[in-house]
Amino acid sequence: MYQYSIIPQAKQKITETLKQLKLSILDKNFTVEKNIQNTKRFFMPICADKQGKKYFFKARFQNTDELFLALKKEIEFNKNISPIISSKNPHFITPGIIKSGRDKQGYIWFYRECYEENFAGFMDVDSGMTKEFLDKCSPQDFALKLFSLQKNTFKIKKTMQLHSHNYHWYKADFDYYFYTEILQKEIPRELKKIKQLFEKNKILLNRNANWLTHGDLYPNNILISNNQLVIIDWELVHLNNQAFDLIFIWMNAFRNPKWQQDFLKTYFQKIKNKINFQKLFRIVGLTLCLRFFHHDCVIIKTFNKGYKEKLISRGFTEKQIHGTLKKAREAKKAHFEILKKLLKQNKFILRFTR
């Protein structure tokens, strides 16, 4: 059985790097020891220089090859791809890396501009985007920037090699959630219907896995800074179908149905092959419903059996934790309603955007 472990001499290497960069960790409680206790994948403190300017530091922490490659990809993306994205309007802000480094033992790190304020939400406690964020963020602007990002796919494919997430990737993700005890108990009939639809769409998922995709657009990777949309954590960037990132955002905006509608309508107007996109939207939406619905159920079932204590140990405040259970129940209801509509309607987008 795999056991969690950190890279050799992690504390010493991180301390030396921050000393060389003349940066200090702002939160004195943010320590290597606490990160080990919370089985963190990366060491990611907010730091400041002697003038008080903030920076975001990120270093590989958990000792797996997968995370080395992920951080290497994120550095490569920010150095080579971010300038391409930023050269066209409209575009997301992608924080630029100031400096990075690695050694022969696999220790790898970077530090960049800090935008770690005004997140769209935290999945651990919000289970989706907050109402406050959605009130500040234009759905039309978000949709147009996402579409503009995807239009850069051809240029970026020539600059950086990206893995393709086709049917086989979806199958692995789908099987994981399909066989969980929670979903087998909560939505057994719906699971059978989704499985039938999923298996019929193998060719569709394989043929369309050719669009630039962030792949991890949880609310805690989306921010607003000076009225600008900022997207962070590009370690999972890959090729997928055009609907994946869109649905990720759309589903997590369930607290503002009007925002969802305007976001989807704006994006859908840009699509040329609307029939093909509707098919993708349905099947990808159903697979992501399983992911989000499972997340909601886990919070609800374990909140008083370890989940609350886990949030406390990770540094969430009482104010943040208060209402977590209520928000998870809101999300569960919303995600189940979406799941039912997607199962029932073949042309969901047309009905939703009228």
N, C-alpha and C positions, 0 to 999 in steps of 0.2 A: 504493500500500500504506500502511496506517495505521502511524504511528510513535508510540511512547510519548512523551508530553510531560506536564509538570506545569503547574499554573496559573501565570500570570505573577506574579512576585515572591513565590513561595510561601514561601521562607525568611524574608523580611522580614515578611510578614503573620502567619505563625505565631509568630515571635519577639515581635512587637508584641502579639498577642493574649494570649500566655502572660504577658507582662510586666504587661499591664493586669489580668489575673486574679490576679496575684501567685502564679503557679504555676511550679514548676521541674520539668524532666524528670528522673526518678530515675536512669534508665540513661544515663550520659554518652555511651555508644556509639550511642545511638539518635539519629541525625542525619538531616537532610534529604538529605544526600549518599548515605547508605547506603540510604535509602528509594528514591531515584532508581535506584541500582544494582540494587535488587531489584524494580524496576517496581511499586511499591506503588500501590494504588488510593486508599487513605486514609492520612493521617498519624495514627497512633494510639498515642501514648506514655502510660505511667502517670506521673502527675505528683503532686506534693505541695505543700501550702501551707507557710507558715513554721512552723506547729505540727506538721508532719509527717503531717497527714491526707492519705490518698491519694485521687486522683480520676482518672477516665478522660477523656482528651481525644481528640476525633475531628474532623478537618478534611478537606474535599475536597482531594485531592492531584493525582490524575490529571485531566487537562484534557479531560473529556468531559461532555456534557449529561446523559448517563445517570446519572452519579454525583452530579451536582448534584441531580437529581430524587430519587435514592435517599436521599440524606442529608436532603433536605427532607421526604421521607415519614417517615423515622425520627424526626425531630424532631416532626413533626405527631403521629405515633403516640404518642410518649412524653408529649406534652403533653395530648392529648385522649382517647386510648384507654386508656392505662395506668390512669387512675383508675377507668374502668368495669370493667376486668379485676380490679382490686384490691378492688372493692366487694363481691365475692361470694366465698364459700368453697366448695370449695377453689380456690386460685389460685396461679399462678406469681408469683414476685417479678420485676417488670420495673423495672430501675433508672430512677429519676426524673432527668430533666434539670434541672440547676441553672440553667444559662444557655446561650443560643445567640445566634448573630449571623451576618450576611452582609453583603456589600457589592454594589455595582452591577456589579462585574466577575465575579461568580459565586463569590467566595470565601465558603464557608459552613462553620460549625463549631458544636460544642457541647461542654460538659463535664458529667459526671454522676458519681453515686456510683460507687465502684470496688468491683467484686466479682471482679476478675480473679485469682482463686485457685481451686484445686481444680476445674479443668476436667474434663469427662467424658472428655477426650482431645484429641489434636491429629491431624487427618486426615493431615497431612504425615508423621507418624512412627508413629502408632498404627493408622491405617486402621480406626478404629472406637472404640467406648467401651472404656476400660480396665476390667480386672477389679476394680481397687480402687474405681473410681467405682460400678460396679454393686453391689458389696458394701455401699456406704454408702447407696444410693438405693433406696427402696421402689418396686417396679414398680406396685403397686396405687395408691400415691399419685400417681405420674407419670401413670398412665392416667386417673385421676379428674380431675386438674388439666387435662389436655389436653381432656377431654370438656367440662369446665366452661368452658374458654376458647372452644371452638367454639360453645357455647350462647349466647355473647354476640354472635354474628354479626349478628342483626337490629338490636340497639342500635347497634353499631359502624358498620354500613352507613348509618345515618341521620346519623352524626357525621362520617364520613370516606369519601371516594370511593375505592374500591378497584378495581383491574383484575381481570378474571376470566381465569383460566388454564384454558381449555377444551381441546377436541381440537386446535385449531390450535397452541396453545402446546406441547402434548405432541408433536405431529407434528414441530415444529422441533427439540425436544430429542431425540426418538427418532431422527430422520434423522441428526443429528450423530453419535451413537454408532454407529448401524447401519452407517454407511459408513466408519468408522475402519478402518485397515489391521489394527490389533491385533485387534479383535473379529472381523473377517472371517477372520482366520487361526485364532483361538482357538476360536470357537464358531459356525462357518458354518451348521451344520444347525439349531442352536437359534435363530439369528437369523431364519431363514426361517419357523419356526413362530411365533415372537413377532410377526413382521410380519403374518402372517395373522390372528392373534388381535387385534392392535392395530387393524387396518383394519376389523374387524367391530364394534368398540366405539366408533365415533365418536359415535353418539347417546348412549350411556351417559355418556361423558366430557363432552359438551355439556350434558346435562340436570342434571348434579350439581355443576357448578362454582359453588357458592353457599355455601361454608363459609369462615369466617375461617381463614387459613392463614399460619403464620410463613414457611414456604417455604425455610428455610435452617438446618434443625436438625442441622447437623453437630456432632460432640462439642465442638468449640471454641466453640460458642455456648450450651452448657449447663453450668451450674455448681452446686455445692452450697456454700452459705455459711450458717454457723450452723444446719445441718440443714435449710435451706430451699432449694428448687429455684429457681434463677435462670435466666431466659432472656434473652439479650442479642441485639443486632444485628437489629432489626426492619425493616431497610431494604427487604426484599423482601416485606413483608406484602401479602397479596392474597387473592382468593377462589379456592378450588380445591375439589376434592371432599374428602369427610370422611376419606378413607383416606390422603391424601398425607403429612401430618405424622406420622401414626401409623406408617406403614411406614418413614419416614425413621429414626425412633427405634428401631423394632423390628429393622430390619436391622443397624443399627450396634451392637446389643447382643448380637451373635452369640457373644461370649465367655462368656455365661452363659445357656444354653438354658432353664433353669428361670425365670430372670428374664424372658426373652422370652415364655414361655408364660403366666406370671402377669400380665404386662403386657397381652398381647393378650386373655386371657380376661376380665380385669376390664373392659377397654374394650368388648369385644364384648357383654357382658351389658347394656350401656347402649343398644345399638343397637336401634331398633324394626324397621326393614326389613332384617332380617339377610340375606335372599336378595340384595337389591340391593347391600348392602355387600360381600358375598363376591365378587361380580362385579368390583366396583371394586378390592377388595384384590388380586385376581389380576392384573388388567391393569396397575394402577399399580405393583404390586410387580415385575412383569416389566420395565417400563420403567426403574425405579430400579435393578434388578439390572444392567442394561447400564451405567449410570453408575458404580456402585460397582465392578463387575468390571473396567471399563476403568481406573479409578483404580488398582486393585491391580496390574494388568498393567503399567502405566506405571512404577510404582515398581520392580517386579521387573526389568523390561527395561532401565531406565536408571539403576539405583542406582549402578553403577560407571562410568557414562558421563555424569556431570554432575549426577545427582540428589543424590548425597551432598554434592557441593560446594555445590549450591544451598541445602541445609539448613544447612550451615556458615555461608554468607554471610547467611542469615536469622536467625542468632543462636541456633540450636538447640545445646544442649550435647552433648558426646560421649556422656554418659549417655543423653540423649534419642535420639540417632541410633543408638546401639548397639541392635541388635534390630529396627531398622526393616524390614529385608528379611524377617526371620522373621515379623513381624507382618503384613506385606503378603501373604505366602504363606498364612498362617492365614486372612486375610480373603478371599483369592481362592477358597480351598477352600470356605469357608462360604457365600459369595455364589453360587458355582456350584451348591452343593447346594440352596440356596433356589430358584434359577432352575429347576432340574430338577423340584423338587417342585411349583412353581407351574405349570409346563407340564403336568405329569402329572395334577394333581388339581384338579377344579372346585370342590370344597368343602374347600379347604385349611384354613380356619380351624376348621371343626368337627373335623377330624381332629387338628389341632395342639393344640386346647384341651381335649381329652378327659381 
